[in-house]
Amino acid sequence: MKFKKILVLSLLYLFFSSCASGYKNIDPSKFNYISNDKNEKVTFSYKYDILNKKYSKKEAKNDIKLIAVKVTNSSENELTIGDNLALIYGDGNELTLLENKEIFQSLKQSPASYLWYLLLTPMQFNTTSTNSNGYTEQTSSLPIGVIIGPGIAGGNILTASSANKKFKQDLLEFNLLGKKIKQGETVYGLLGIRSKNYNSIYIKLK
């Protein structure tokens, strides 16, 4: 009995910690930007921690940070992030800016990983009773795993796939790497950087 209780609790923990998570679309223009760097030619603001749930965990696991960015070009020239406009740390080292494909592949959920729930398919719910001789015998068996296994697997796969699709759409729509920023223009978008820490970021005109 104690073993069954531990097994059930373990399965419940595994279930709730391994479920797919949804994704809420990001709008960089809606964020309240506190961290910023400004000079007479460019104003740059950014925000960490814009992802949640599975995507946030993948950030930490892969040493990647997706940041929301606001840039205002007050110079007399057209600026391009990753070209004549660089992002640097306080020590002067330039940040490694990531392509959309690498960001997506590193942070997306894996729908196929939820197929392991199919292992629950053979599970059955058995009922027992004690006969007149005092022996316990099985009276019925219900194959609940046939519903639970495929149901949980299918639900998680659909959730992960839908979330990944929304995430990919945001990366494409708000990609700022290589984007040309015209004189007097303010743009909002997303940038992926290779980083373990939440270091301060500054701008540098090349």
Secondary structure, 3 states (H helix, E strand, C coil): CHHHHHHHHHHHHHHHHHCCCCCCCCCHHHCCCCEEEECCCEEEEEECCCCCHHHHHHHHHHCEEEEEEEEEECCCCCEEECCCEEEECCCCCECCEECHHHHHHHHCCCHHHHHHHHHHCCCCEEEEEECCCCCEEEEEEECCHHHHHHHHHHHHHHHHHHHHHHHHHHHHHCECCCCEECCCCEEEEEEEEECCCCCCCEEEEC
